[in-house]
């Protein structure tokens, strides 16, 4: 069925618009948060929390939570894991990447065992890891949560832009200037956890971390300032999702994998442009 035929049917058109809106808003949040995470070398937090999301889904299934409310049930688990990873990464005894590895691998191991014990079908496990092949699974609650999250992230980002900039590049200076760096990082971790939960149903627990990594990394190849990097990352994230979503619908592909493949292509193109510019300057 072509894109035109899908939009010609009112029911399918409403599902497409809802899914597109959720994906675009989630991509925007992931890009904005991802810039700070990547610059502070916290990008592994996104990967770690995505694995925790898989565990949260397995736990909600074991607890008898219906699929319609599995995302809401996963929120407190992923948020608590975000706080835990942040605390562990700031410990003198555990490095940040080691803290993410401990939490992520442990979560996947326990989640896999729980799925085996509960007799969860392999198709459901693949859907949790790589995203649902059907966009019908997205509901009005998912859209409402994504809208609320986007508004909260945008308000936080623009109201505290200078503090976010200071914490990102020089945490010691920001602390000396009176900025509550611990609170800023806590809010960042919570928003990251919420973004991952919102995007898991469409993108999957594995693929969602790419939304945090690829757009900021691509923007950093071609931009020289923080403001331009943030704006470019947001544009790349939303454009990549739009292209990937359209391709997935037209070619009957998995949405998460298609979007990530498009973002990978954009990153490689931006990296090539960055190399070309540096060679010209040399």
N, C-alpha and C positions, 0 to 999 in steps of 0.2 A: 504494500500500500504506500503510495507516494505521500509527500508532505501535504500537497494540496488536498488529497482525499482525506487525510487525517483532520485537517482544519475544517473540512466541509461538514464533518459530523460534529454537532454541538457538544455531545458528551466527551468525545475524544479531544476536541479542541480545548475544552475547559481543563482537562487533565494535562494537556501539553503546556498550556499557559501556566498552570500551577507549578508543574515540574520545572519549567524554564525559569520562573520567578525564584523558586527555592534555590535552584542551582546558581543563578546569577548573584543572588544575595549572599549565599554561602561562599562563593568564590571571592566576592568583594571583601568579606570579613577575613577570610583566610589570607588574602594578599596583604591587607593592612597589618594584621597581626604578624604575618610572616616576615615582613621587613625587619621589624625589631627583633624577632626571634633569630633570624639568620645573622644579623649584624652582631648580636650578643652571643653568637655561637650556641644558641639554645634550640637550633632547628630539630635536634633529636627529640625534643619534648613532644613535638607533633607526631613523630613516628611512634614514640612510646605510648602516647595517649590513644593513638589509633588501635594499638594492640590491646590496650585496656578496654577499648570499646567492644572488641570481640568478646572479651571475658564478661563484660557487663551484659551483653546480649545473651550469652550462655547462662549467666546467673538468673536473668529475668525469665528465661525459658524454664529453668529448673524450679523457679519459684511459682510457676504457673501463671505468669503474667501473659496476657494476650498479646498477639503480634501488634495490635493497634496501639498498645501503650508501652511497647518495649523501649521505644526511644526515650519517653519520659522517665521510665524506670532506670535508664542508663545514666541519666544526667548526674545524680548525686555521686555515683561511683566514679565516673570520669573526672568530675570536678575535684573530688577528694584525692584521686590519683595525681591530678595536676599539682595540687598543693604539696603532696608527698614528694613528687619528683623535684619540685622547686626547693623544698627544704633539704632533701638529700644532696642536690647539686651544690648547695651553699655550705655543705658540711666540709670540714677540713680533712675528713677521713675518706670521703667518697667523691670521685670526680663526677662532673655533670653527665658525661656520656656513659659512665659506668652505672650511675643511678638510673638513667633511662633504660639501659640494657637489662638491669635487674628487674625493674618493674614490667617492662614489655615482654621479655621472655617468660617471666613467671606468670604473667596474665594469660599469655597464649597457651602455656602448658596446662594451667588449671582449667582454662576454658575448653580446651580440647578434651580433657578427661571428663569434664561435666557433660559435654555433648555426647561422648561415647556412652557414659552411664545412662543418660536420658534417652539414648537411641535416636538422636537427631539425625535426619536424613542428610546425606552428603550434599545434596542440592541446596538445602537450607544453610549448611556451613559455607558453601561457596558463595551464596548470596550475601551472607554476613561479611565475608572477607573481601569480595570483589564487587559488591553492589548488586542490587536487584536488576534482573534483565527486563523487568516490567516497570514502567513508570507509574502504573496504576496504584502501586503500593503507597505513593505519597498522598497524604490526606490534607484536609483543611487545617488540621492542627499543626502539621509540619510547616505549612506556609505561614501560619500565624506566629509560630516560634521563630522562624527565620527572619520575619519582618521585625519582630521585637528585638532579636539579637542584633540585627544590622543597625537599628536605630540606636541601641545602647552603645555599640562599638563606635559608631560615627560620632555620637555625642562625647564619648570619652576621648576619642582620638583628637577631635578638634578643640575641645575645652582644655585639654592637658597636653597640647602639641609640644610646647616648649619643654615641659617636664619629661615627656616621653623621649624627646630628642636628647636631653641631658642624660637621662638614665641609660639610653642606648649607647652613647659614645663615651661617657665618662661618669661612671657611677659614683666614684669617690668625690668628684667635684659636685655632682648633684646632691649627694648626702651632705657635703659641707655647706651647700647653699640653702639647706633647710628642706630639701625634697625628701619625702618619705619613700625611699627607694623600695623598701620591702613591700609596702602597700601597692606601689605601682606594679611590681613584678607579680604580686599575688593576683591583682586584677587581670593582668596579662595572661597568667596561667588559667584563670577561671574562664575568661573569654575564649581562650584557645580550646579548652575542654568542651565548652558549649558548641563552638563551631564544628568540632569534630563529630559530636553527637548528632547535630543537625544534618551534616553531610553524609553520615555513614549509610543511611538507607539507600541513597542514590549512588554514591561513589564507592561504598564498601569500606571496611575498617582498614584495609591495606592501602587503597588508592587515595583516601582522603588526605593523607599526609603529604601527597604530592602537591596539593593545592597550596599548602603553606610554603613549600620549598621552591618549586619551579618559577612562579611569577616573580618573586623577589630576586632570585638568582639571575633570571633573564634581564630584569630591569637594571641590576647592578653592572651588567656588562656594557651598557650603553649610556648610563646616567652618571653624572658626577656630583650630584647634590642629594641630600636626604629627601627634600620635598619632591624633586623630580623622580626619584626612585620610587617613592610611595605612589605618586600619581601614575607612573608608567606600570608599576606592578599591578595596580588595580585595573588599569585598562587591559593589560595582557591577560589577567585572570578572567575577566568578564568576556572578552573577545574570544579567548580560547574555549571557554565553556560554551559559548553560543555556537561556534563552529563545530566543536565536538558533539554537542547535543544534536545539532542538525544532521551531522553525518551518521550518528548512531540511529536516529529515527529513520533516515532515508535508507540505510544499508542494513538495518536490523542488527546492530552491534550493541555490545554492552556499553552503557553510558560512561561509567567510570573509566574503563580502559581506553575508550576513544578520546575522552577529554584529556587524560594524562598523556596519551600519545601526541595529541596536538600541542600540548604544553611543552613536551620534550622537543618537538620540532622547532617551536618558537625559541626555546632556550638555546638550541644549537645554532640557530640563525643569529641570535643576539650575540652569542659567544664569538661567532665568526666575524661579525661587525666590529666587536670590541678588539679582536686581534688585528683586524685590518687598520683600525684607527691608531692603535698603539704603534704599529709598524710605520705608518705614515709620519707620526710625530717623531719617531726615532730617526 
